[in-house]
């Protein structure tokens, strides 16, 4: 939004400017969330927000006020603008002189229109709501819900701002019969409104220089995204705010007065010629988006991120502490040859913040859970080695209900899975059914994979005898690359054959 006293600053820069001039910011608009520009380095505090990309298609729109002077709405329509939000007033003190002209002009050119009011938290919320209701009059079929623009502290506490915003919302909804939209910035909402929960209202988020804006904690997605204040549109002299609607044009029309809500479309099935194929004899890689990968659940909460992850893309979703799963990922494990395979997941540490990513591996011997901290991981991370057989029913699954509450704003990422054959031709089990640990001088680590770089899952002492399940090839230890897959009923994993010998 553009206002005569608006400061488009990051939080840190705003603090410096205000600190330098005593009282200079007393009446300034604290539009912190609206201007996190491209190139700004993300701090730990920024990382706490959920980055949320569009679920699929988007629709181009603008928002305007008298700052855009006289607008040629016919040219605006010719430039592909499908909707416009038009300012009614700045609080009670300034009624926008171009509102009536813009309100009629957009409608005459078939552009979907919505009214917004810059909310002043130090003024009467009901009087401000009545002003908007008076100016808009009776909403017509095709009009968008009205918007409260929440980006000005005006010396009020977070509790007061949240209370007054609620009063405005309730009054406008009762009078016009539609639920209003909230416009804000992520920082302003968190720090100046106290993160108040109005997630039953559609969110119009301001975050510049990105296609995947930060979303305040109580919302899980955005409906509109103001991504620039310096757009250019035919029919408007100078800069104009640019926006995207998160959905198709039909879904946008469904938000209007007398519109019929439509559910989001399901993700398209893979083409018939892209059925999940078997991995080669040594394994292979299953990337997100491929025919052996499925991202399931509500597609609105599956954020497809380009320019990150393995092979330049990944999918993220927020974590929850719910007892039920809302979104998940599955990698189907189809192998041509039975054997032992190490499974590794790719984690982009710049995008992942979940600390309890729990993978459920269904393999030839049952099911095993492997939990990793994605927040402290980067690159290929092992989730263990498992025996896989030919045929169906084997998979890796990762659910969003990790136990991390959605208020933590943690991102769980779904990306590539690497499957690597790690066994040689194992001798029949009856040739060496049990092995004894010897010669260590203390104890022998049990690893989740035949590699000493993997954190131990347990340990055995000299003289311990365990059941041998398989023989594989792994990292060389003391001149031997042979490893035994073992279990003693309490711990299961891999030990190097350099410190183990067959027993009768």
Number of C-alpha atoms within 10 A of each C-alpha: 25 20 13 9 11 15 18 20 18 18 16 9 12 17 12 10 14 14 12 11 9 9 10 11 18 12 13 17 20 26 27 27 27 30 21 26 17 10 8 9 9 11 8 8 8 14 17 19 21 29 25 24 26 25 20 16 11 19 19 18 23 23 22 24 23 20 16 17 14 14 20 16 22 16 15 22 18 13 14 14 20 21 28 25 26 25 29 30 24 18 22 19 10 10 17 16 15 20 20 14 12 24 22 12 17 24 17 12 16 14 22 22 26 24 25 26 25 23 27 25 24 16 14 15 23 17 14 23 23 16 18 24 19 11 15 19 11 12 18 13 12 20 21 27 23 28 27 23 22 25 28 24 23 18 12 15 15 20 14 17 26 21 15 20 23 15 15 20 23 15 18 23 15 10 13 17 13 18 18 24 23 22 25 28 28 27 28 23 25 19 11 23 24 16 20 19 15 16 14 11 14 20 24 25 25 28 26 22 17 17 17 20 27 27 29 29 22 16 18 19 28 24 18 24 29 28 24 22 21 12 14 15 20 17 17 18 14 13 14 21 21 23 26 21 22 23 19 15 15 13 20 22 20 17 18 21 17 15 16 12 13 12 10 14 14 11 14 6 9 15 8 7 7 11 11 15 13 17 17 15 13 15 21 15 17 21 22 24 16 15 19 21 24 20 20 17 17 16 19 22 21 24 23 22 20 14 9 17 24 18 12 10 18 24 23 27 29 29 30 24 14 14 9 10 16 18 22 21 21 20 24 21 27 22 24 16 17 15 22 26 22 21 22 19 23 22 27 23 16 15 23 24 25 25 20 19 25 21 20 18 24 20 19 16 10 10 13 14 14 15 14 17 16 24 20 14 17 17 13 16 18 20 23 20 25 25 20 23 19 15 13 10 12 20 18 20 20 24 23 28 23 23 16 20 14 21 19 16 25 26 30 28 31 32 25 24 26 18 23 19 25 22 23 14 10 14 11 11 13 9 10 17 17 21 21 20 22 20 13 14 8 9 16 21 17 26 24 25 29 27 20 18 10 15 13 17 14 15 14 20 16 16 14 14 20 22 19 22 19 22 25 23 21 21 16 16 15 9 8 14 16 19 27 27 27 22 17 14 8 6 15 20 24 30 28 29 24 19 19 23 15 16 12 9
